[in-house]
Amino acid sequence: MPATRLPVRPKTGSDAWMMRAGLLVIGLYLLLGVVWPLWALLQKSFQDTEGNWVGLSNFGAYFAEPALAQSIGNSLFIATTASLITLVLAFGYAYALTRSAMPFKTTFKTLASIPLLMPSLLPAIALIYLFGNQGLMTNMLLGMESGESFIYGPVGIIMGEVFFAFPHAFLIIYIALSTADARLFEAADVLRSSSSRTFLNVTLPGAKYGLISAFFVAFTLIITDFGVPKVIGGQYNVLATDIYKQVVGRQDFQMGAVVGLLLLIPAVVAFVADRWVQAQKGSVGVSSKAVIYQPKKNRLFDTWMLVYCTVIATMLVGILMVAAAASLFTFWPYELSLSFNNYQFDMFDGGGWEAFWNSIRMALYTAVFGTALIFLGAYFVEKTPGFLLGRTALHLLAMLPLAVPGLVLGLAYVFFFNAPDNPLGFLYATMAILVISTISHFYTVCHLSATTALKQMDPEFEAVSASMKVPAWKTFFKVTVPVATPALLDIFMYLFLNAMTTLSAVVFLYSPDTALASIAVLNMDDAGDIAPAAAMGMMIVYTAIVARVLHAVIAHFIVKRTQTWRGR
């Protein structure tokens, strides 16, 4: 006779009301941090400079300017082209790591994450040093003369965006290929199916949802990215740079709101499509009888896969090395001696060393407060007894930030927090608003990670505690938090790294006292100080590397202490 499952609900009414109150508090944060600012952005797009309702006049004015209207087509072209290229390259890389017996797989998988450590401005700067008018490849290898470079425009933007989106697409495809059932390939071998036929009839169908999801994720990242087109786009306008030019260059906030809404549309469409794909993927699932695929050695195939991964990894490492070298050259291309002059940030416009330390502070605040807030929100969604409507509403609110581009969210914050009648206006241009916007921007991925970790916990933990009349808060700190420690550490690191590299969500919100390292890179590049901009970008990379190492060391000791029960 199967064991009866103990009840999940907390036994005391005070616990239930406490958890419902927490649910409402987190929901209020998401309303203030995402929904109401977006509503303010929507209103501004239909108003004139004095706040009067003008209907669709602002949209008509936007489409009446050919250069602005062209940005829509440019953005879609760049995002589609770069996403397809990224998909092909990432699939080949993931296929090599999952379907071959090539050596150094762990190393190649680690190298694929290099772009995650860099603000998107930095690879664009490295491409200028490689293919710019006085770039290394332009002058020495291609034989072009100064002024003939092809990099400033769509080609350069696509190259930079492929680099930027590669690790995101790779991880999705890698997971999709790793879950393949070896029995399907054994059946293909028994039926004497050719390699190409097995690839078309087994490999691709098995990974199709991963491929579709990777495309939409890459598309969303690329069409909303601001850093690459800002640095290397030249006169080639896209929606992301249009917002910046309208708001910062022309101080035309109404037109900036219009562009923000236009940029929001493809991001939302891609988000909805990706959610649909995830739902279809979830309905298929993986059989409990599935066998993990173990590739067999094939010297010729393994060699080709090793060569392919080496080429891709060399490009990824090469971009990083070029950026590092650019930060050390005294004066490219005339004085190539190495020095640390470019790291004397206080001598350049951009915020100086204070901007770097501001980034460290902001990243730590974001990681600490964001981890606590997001994990509590996920806990209330998963563990609150009853109150299905509130839990569902909070989960939907938590999913919303993933569909909102950082530039759009930042501009929405300007309209909402800078409004004269907003009692929260004191937060504007402070460190607090940078932290709030960054947490809101990256809320969804962390929420999903936390809910996944909580779903893996047996509900009987809470049931036993309730039967023993242990308060829910004590169970939370004594059981839930220790068990979920690995997820908490991952969320902390995710928020810290993204806070260090983010630009789009904060570019409209900083003040001279709260300038960040990524903002300093942008400002120095605007001022023509490209080498110091590369140096500040590398400081972000070095910080991210140190953080990853510290995270690995701390996680090893903490997880070893708190997860001993898993080995029993």
N, C-alpha and C positions, 0 to 999 in steps of 0.2 A: 504494500500500500504506500503510495507516494506521500512524502512529508507535506504537511499543511504549511503553506507560505504564511509567515507572520504578517500582520498589518503594517502598512508603511507609514501611516499618519502619526504625527506626534500625539501623545495622549492628552497633554494639557492644552486647554484653550488659549492660555497666554502665549505658548510657543507658536500656535497657528496665527494669532493676531500679530505677533512680532514679525513673523516671516512675511505676512501680507503687507505690513507696513514697510518692510525693507523692499519688497517688490515694487511698491508705489514710489518709493524714494528713487530707486534706480530708474524707473520709468520716467519720473520727473526730470532726472538728469538728461536722459535721451531726448526728451521733448525740448529742453532748453539748449541742449548741445547739437541737435540735428534738425528736428522738425520745425520749430519756430524760426530759426535763422533761415531755413529754406523758404518758409512762408514769406518772410521779409524780402528775400531775393525775388520771389515771384511778384510781390506787390510792386517793388521798385521797377521792374521791367515794364509795367503798365502806367508809370507815372512820369511827369516831367521833372525838371530840376527843383520846382517849388512844391512837389508832392501832389500835384493835381492829376486826376485820372485822364489819360490820353488814349486809352484803348491800345490798338495795335500800331499806333504811330511810330513807336520806337523800332518795332520789327520792320515796318515799311522803310524807315530811314536806313536800317542796316542793309537790307537787301537792295536798296537803291544804289549803294556804293559797290561797284564791281569788285574792287580789291577785297572788301570784307566778305562779300558773298562767295568769292572764289575760295575763301578759307575753308568752307564746308567741304567742298570737293577735294581740296588738298589734304584735309585731315582724314577723310575717308580713304583716299588713295594711299597715304602714308601708312595708316593703321592696317589696312587690308594687306598691302604688299609686305610690310615688315612682319606682320603676324604669320603670313604664309611661309616666308623665309625662315622665321624663327621656328615654326612648327616642323619644317623639314630637317633643319639642323639639329633641333632638340630630339626629334624622333630617332635620327641616326645615332646620336650620342647615347640615348637611353637604350636603343636596340643593341648597340655594341656591348653595353654593360650588363644586359640581361640575357642575351642570346649567344654570347661567345664565352670562351674560356680564356680570354686574354688576361695578361697579368696587370697589376697595379690598378685594379678596379676602384678600390677605396680612395686612392690618390686622385684619380680622374673624377670621381664623384665629389670629392672635396673641392677640387679646382673649379667645378661647375658653379659653385656658390660665390665666386669672386665678385661678380657684379652686385651682389646683395650688400657688400661692404662699402660700396661707392655711391655717392650722390650722383644723379644722372648727368649733372653738369661735367663731372670729371672725365668720363669716357669721351664726351664731345670735345673737351680740351685736348685730350690725347690724340684724337683723330686730326685735329688741327696741326699738332706737332708732326704727325705722320704725313698727312696729305694736304696741308694748307699751302698757301702761296709760297712759303719758305720751309715747307715740311721736309722731313728726312726722305720719305719715299718720292715726293714730288721732284726734288732737285737731284738726288743722287741716283735713284733707280729708274724713275720714269722719264727723266731727261726733260721735264717741262720747265719752262721759265716762269719767273715770278708773275703772278697774276693769272695763270692759266689753270688753277686748281678747279677740280670738279666737285670738291667736297662741300662747298657752301651752297646748300639747297637740298632738294629732295634726296639725292644720293647720300649725302652726309647724314641727314636725319634718319634715313632708313638704316644705315650702318650703325649709328649710335643706338637706335631703338632696338635693333636686333640684339645687340650686346646687353642692353638694359633688361629686356624681357626674357632672355634665354634661360636663366635659372628657374624662373617661375614655370615656364612651359616644360622644361626638362623634368622637374620634380613630379609634375602631374602625370606625364607620360611614363616616367620611370615606375611610378606606383602601379599604373595601369598594366604595364608589361610584366611587372614582378608578380602579379596575381594570376598569371596564366596557369591553366591546368595542364600539367604534363601529359595527362592521359590523351588529350586531343592530339598532341604531337606524336605520341606513340601510335595512335590509330592511323595517323597520316603515314607514318613509316611502314606500318603493316600493309597499308593499301598501296605502297610504293608511289606515293605522291611526290612530285618533284619539289625542289626547294622553293621555286617561284610560286607554284600552286599552293603549297602549304602557307607561304607568306600571305598570299591574297585571300585564301579561304579560311585560315585559322588565326594568324597573327593579327592582321588588320581588323577583322570583325571583333576579335576579343579586346582590342584596344580602342575601338571606335569612339566610345564615350569619353575616354581619356583624351583622345585627340581633339574631339570637338570642344571639350571643356578647356583644354590648353589653348586652343585658338581664341576662344572668347575671353579668357583671362588675359592673354597677350594683347588682344585687340583693345580691351578696356585700359590696360596699363599704358599702351602706346598712344591712344587717342587723347588721353588725359594728361600725358606727360608734358611738362613745361621746360625742363632743364635742357634736353638735347636740342630741340628746335630754337630755343632762345640763344644758345651759344653758337650753333653751327648752321642755323637755317638761312642766314642772310636775308634776302628780300622775299623768301618763300614763306608766306603767312599760313599759319594753322590756327585753329580755334583757341588753343591754349595760349599762344603768344598774343592773339588778338585781345583776350581778356586783360592781360598785363599791359598792353599798349593803351587800351581804352582807359583803364583805371589809373595807372601810374603815369603814363605819358600825357594823356589828354584830360585826365581828371573827369572823364565822362562816365559817371557811375551808372546812369540809366542804360547806356549802350553796353557797359560791362555786364550788367544784369541780363541783358538780352543774349549776349554771347554765352554767358554762363548757363542759361536755360537751354540754348542750342547744344552746348557741350554735354549737358546732362542727358539729353535724349538718347544719343547712341550708347552712352554708358549704361543707362537703365535698360535699354533693349538688350545689350550684351549680357547684363546681369541676369535678366529674366530668362534669356536663352540658356545661360549656364546653369541656372537653378533647375530648369526643365531637364537639362541633360543629366544633372546630378540625381534628379528624381527617377529618371529612366534607368540610370545606372544602378540606383539603390534597389529598384524593383527586380533587377536581374540577379544581383548578388553573386556570391561565390559559394559553391557547394561545399558542405562540410567534408565530403569525401575527396575533395580536390587534392592533387599531388603537386607539390612545388616543382617547377621546371628546373632541371639541372642541366646546363649546356654541356655537350660533349666536346672534347678537344678536336679541333680541325685546324691544322697548322696554317693552311692558306687563308681560311676565313678569319681565324684569330689574328693573323698578321695584318690583314686589311682593316679589321676593326681597330686594332691597336694604332695603325697609321692614322685612321680617321680621327680617333679620339685625341691623338697627339697633335694633329693639326688644329682641331678646335680648341684644345686646352692651351696650345701655344698662342693662339689669337687672344684668348682671355687673359692669360698671364702677360702677354705682350702689351696689351692696352694698359694694364696696371703698371708695368715696368716703364713704359713711355711716360706715363703721368708722374711716376716717381723721379725719373731722370729730368723731366721738364722742371720739376720743383727745385732741382739742384744746379742746373746750368746757370752760369752767371748772367749771360745775355745771349739768348738764342737768336740767330745762328752764328753770331760774330765772335762771342767769347764763350767757349765751351768748357772752361775750367769749372770745377765743382766748388760750390760754396753754400753756406746756409743763409745768404743774404735775403733770399726770397721768403725765408721764415721769420724775418723781422717784420711782423704784420703791423706793428704800431707805426711803421713808416708809410703805410699805404692806406688809401681810403677803403673802408669796408667794415671797420669795427675793431680791428686789432686783435690782440690776444684775448681781450675781454669777450669778444664774440665766441671764441672757442670755449672758454670756460662757461659762458652762458649756455652753450649747447650741452656741455656735460651736466650742468645743473638741471636744465630742462629735461634731458633724457632720463636722469635719475628720478626727478619728480614724476615724470610720465610713467616710468616703469613701476615705481612704488605704488603711487595712488591708482594708476590704471590697473595694475594686477589685482589690487584689493577690490576695486570697484567692479571690475568685469567678472572676477570669480564669484563675488557675492551675488551679482546679477544672475549668473548662470546657476548658482546654488538655489536661489529663490525660484527660478524657473523650474528646476528639476525636483525640488524637495518640498515646495509649499503644498500643503494638503488642500485639495479642492481648488477653488478659485481659478477654474480653467480659463475663464475669459481674461483675467489679469495676466496669467502666465503666458497665454497665447499672444496677447497684445505686446508684452515685453519682448518676447522672442522675435516678433515681427519688427519691432522698433530696433532691436539689436542687429537685424539683418540689413536695415536701411543704409547705414554708412558705407557698406561695400559698393553700393551703386552710385555713390556721390563722389565725383572727382574732388581732389584736394583743393584745387583752385576755386571751384564752385563753393565748397564749404567755407573756405577762408573769406571769400567775398560776401557770402551770406552772413558771416560773423560781423563784418564791417557794418552792414545795414542793420543788423539786429542789436548788437551791443553798443553801437555808436548812436543809436536813436536817442533824441533828447529826452523822451519820456520813459526810457527804460531804467528801472531802478538798479539794474545790474551794470549800468554804464561805467561804473568805477573800475570794472575789470578790463576795459579796453586799453590796449597798448601796455599791458602788464605781462609779467612772466606767467601769471595764472591763466590768462586767455590762450597763451601759446600751449600750455600744458593741456587745457580743456579741449582745444581744437585737435591736438595730436591724439589724445585718447579717443575722442569721438571718431576721428578719421580711420583709426586702425582697430576700432572696437569689434567689428564683426568676426574677423579671423580669430581673435583671442576668445571671443564668446563661444565660437564653435569648438575651439580646442578645449575650453573648460567644460562645456556640456558633454563632449565626448568622454572626457576623463570621469565625469560624474556618473554618466550612464554605465560605465564599466564597474562601478561600485555596487555591491549587492545591497538592495534595499533593506535587507534584514539588519544591517548595522543600525539604521534609525529605528527599526521595529523593536529590536532588543532594548535599545536605550529607552524607548518610550515605555516598554513594559516594565522597566526598572525605575521609571519616573525620573530619568536623568534629563535635565533641561536640554533643549535643542542646541543652545549656544555652546554647552560643554561638549556635546557630541561633535559639534562642528570643529572645535579646536583640538579635541583629543583624538578624533578619528578621521574626519573628512579631510582636514588640511594635511596631516601627515601622509595619508594614503595618496592624495592628489599632488604631493610635492613635485614630482617630475613635471607635471603639466604647469604648475605655478612657475617653476624655474624657466620653462620654455616660453611662457607668456611674458615673463619679466624681460628675458633677453630679446624677444621679438619686439616688444615696445621700445626697449632701449636703442636697439640698432636702427629701427625706423625713425625714432625721434632724432637720432644723430644725422641721418641722411635726408630727412624730409625737407622739402622746399615749398612745394605747391600749397600746402595747408597753412603755412605761416608767412608767406611772402607779403601778404597784405596786412598783417597783424602786429608786426614788430615795431618797436620804437628805437631811437638811438641808444637807449640804455639796455634794450633786450635783443639787440642784433645777435643772430646765431651764426655758427660757422658756415652753414650752407648759404645763408644770406650774404655772408662776407665773400664767399666764392663768386656769387652772382654780381655783387657790387664791384669787386676787383676786376672781373671780366668786362663789365660795362665800362670801367675806367681805362681799359687797355692793359691792365697789369695781369697778363695771362699767367706768367710764371708764378707770382705770388698766389694767384687763384688756385693753381695746381698744387702749390704747397699746402694751402689751407684744406683743399680736398684730400690730400694725402694724410693730413693730421686726423681727418675724420676716419680714413681707412685704418690708420695705425691704432686709433682708439677702438674701433670696431674689432680689430684683431685681438687686442689685449682683452677686451670684454669677452670675446668668445673663449679665449684661453682660460680666463678666470672663471667663466661660467662652467666650463668643462671640469675644472679642478674642484670647484665648490659643489657642483652637482654630483661628482663622484663620491665625495665624502658624505654629503647630506643624504643622497639617495641610498647609499650603502647603510646608513644608520636608520633611515625611516622605512626602507622597503625590504627589510630582512624577512618579513612574513611571506613575501612572494615566493621565496625558495623552499617554504615548508610544504 
